[in-house]
Amino acid sequence: MTIYCNFDFKKSIIKFYILTSSLVLSLLSIYAKSEQQTHHTNEADSLSQWLQDFKESAHIDHIRSRILRHNTLPNNHNLPVDVSVKLVFESVREIGIDATIDFYVEFIWRDERETNDIYISGADSRDYAWTPDVYFLLSRHTDYSRTSQYMIIENRTVLFDQKVTVTLPCIPNAFMYPFDTMYCSIVLSSYGYSNDKINLHWASGKSIVFPREYHDIEYTGFSMLLNKTNQTTYDAFYDPYTYTILEGQIYFKRLYAVYVYQLFLPAVFLVGLSWITFWINPHATPARAAIGVTTILTMLTLNTNRQQDRNSKYLNIKMSLLDIYLWTSFIYVILAMVVFSASDYTLAAKNRAPPPPHPHNQHHKHHQMKNPNSHRCSAYVSPNGAACYNGSLPSHNSGSNSRKWWDKYGLGVIRKLFFGKSIDYYARLFFPLTFGLFNLAFWCYAFTMS
């Protein structure tokens, strides 16, 4: 019995040993597989991280290359970069002493570094490649559109187009106002590159282009002269460098019809109204005076409050054709009032009653009737008391004879020709004739020179 028990115990120990060994081997196998899987996962993660780092490094290098290319002047065999400029007109927002204009600026140059043909449109177009640093001189305000731009690269030739809004200075012909033609100057230049780096020039052919008729800008009071544009190129020396300056001029014709309706025609009517006094009864002094004073005050108001460009100090300090016409009309109105005053004065002098005779004059007249030859002595008494000298007056009485001759043949003729109604008669002919000749000369000159 004892032997049987020992045999079972040994057998149990062997089974336990076998089971334990199997369990240990299983655990070791599981652990080995887990370690292997973890190792593969780490290797995969490391590989993906390395690939990502490589891509980021390549992207950074690309960005650095683009940034360097964007800020670096193209090295076209050590020659200046040839950049042509073209302006395409779009619209006019406002015209006064300044003009706010929208147009497209087109640059074309060659860059040997650009080997790929691409087309880019939108806000990032300018950042893809190098672009000229052209700016607008004498501009009051410049607005570069970020969205309205595009770039085309084809066969290493780059075209960059961008919309720009510029407020430009404009210069009118002050003397010809309101029949003047005004021009606005567009001045461009490179900001940082001198002539030895950039060859800036206008595009061949027509450099300022108007793609359509612009009748819709007449609300500004001007019309565009599409066939009259100027493009010039000159150098400006900024020590120690020389820069190329491009200047273009756009011309605008002022629409003068509104000035004819509001200023010229009222002036003509006021001058004609002042002539009514020449046909009114000369004795109707209150009516003639009322018309004269009214026309003078109205004409003065028209002169001082004329509708001129309030924002243009250049027009306000210069004499113009409008000033000449208005002030000439004002002088005619003043002269009509002067003629009325002269006519009224002469009529009043004619109708004035003579003074009553003096008793001494009556006695003197009675004495002259008795002694006809004594009037020459009674009219003069010498300082020593002698009444006459050899029966005649002294020799200096010849001045009195000259005065009598002038009163008879000089002032007499003038009073006869220009007296009362005669003044009005001559004024009826003189004023319309001279004012008509003035208008003929004025309008012929205005239309010819404009």
C-alpha positions, 0 to 999 in steps of 0.5 A: 500500500505504501508503494502504491501511494508513492507511485501516485505522488511521483506521477502528480509531480511530473504532471505538475511540472509539465503543466507549469512548463507549458504555462511558462512557455506560453507566457514567454511566447505571448511576451515575445509576440507582444514585444515583437508587435511593439517593436514593429509599431515603433518602427512604423511610427518612426518611419512615418515621423521621418517621412513627415519630417522629410516632407516638412523639410522639403516644403520649408526648402521650397518656401525658402527658395520661393521667398529667396526668388520672390525677393531676389532680382532675376539674374538674366546674364547680369543684364538689367531686367527689361520690364514693360509697363501698360495701363488699361483704363477702367473707370473714373470715380471723381474729378476735381482738382484731383482725379480718382481713377481705376485702371489695370497695370500690366508688367511683362519681364523675363525670369530664367529661374521660372521653368514651369508654365503656370497661371495663378489668380487671386490674392497670392499671385504676387507672392509666387515670383519676383515682381517689379517694385513700381510705385506711383509718384505724386499720387495723393492715394494709391490702393492696390487690390489684393484680389484683382490680380493674376500672374502668367508664366510661359516660356520663362516670360512673366506677365503680372496684372493688378488693379490699382486705384490712384488719386492723381493730380490734375492741371486745368487751363485756368484762362480757358475756364470753363472751355478748358481741357484738363490733363492728369499725370500718371508718374511711375518709377521703381522704388529700389532698383536703379537703371543698372538693375531694371530697364523700365519702359512703356510697352510697345504700341499704345501704352495707355489703352481705353477698351471702350467708350466712356460716356458714363463719366459725364456725371463728373462734368467732364468727357474723356479725350480717348485719342489724346494721350501722351507717354514720356520717359526720362531719367531722374538723378538721386545721388548716387543712382539714376532712376527711370521715370515713366509719365503718362497723361490723360486728358478730360474736356470740361462740359461747359453747357451748364455754365452757359445756362447758369452764367452766360445767358443770365449775364446777357439778359441782365445787360439787355434789361439795363438797356430798357432805360434808353427807351423809357421816357427820360422824365420817368426818373424813378422807373429808370433808376429802379431798373438800373439799380436792380440790374447792377445788384443782380449782376454783382451777385452773379459775379461774386457767387458764380458756380466755380470749382470750390475745391480748385484753388488754382482756378480761383486765383487765375483770370479766366474767360468766364471772369472776363465775360461777366465783368465786361457785362457788369461794366455795360450795366454800370455804363447804362446807369451812367448814361441814365444819370447824364441824361437826367442831369442835362434834362434837369439843367434845361428845365431849370427856370432862370433867376429873376433880374436884379435892379442894378442889372436893369439900370445898367441895361437902360444906360446901355440903351442910351449910350450904345458905345458905353457898354465897353467901358462900363464892363471894365474899370481899370485899377487906376480908375480909368474906365477906358483906354483909347475907347476900348477894353484892355488887350487881355479881354481876348481870353473872354472872347475865346471862352465865348467862342468855345461856349458857342462852337465847342460846348454848344455842339456837345450839348446839342449832340449829347443833350437829354433825349439825344444821349438815349438815342446814341446809346440805343445804337452804341450799346447793342452794337459794341456788346454784339461785337464783343460777343462775336469776338469772345465766342469765336475765340472760345470755340477756336481755342478750346 
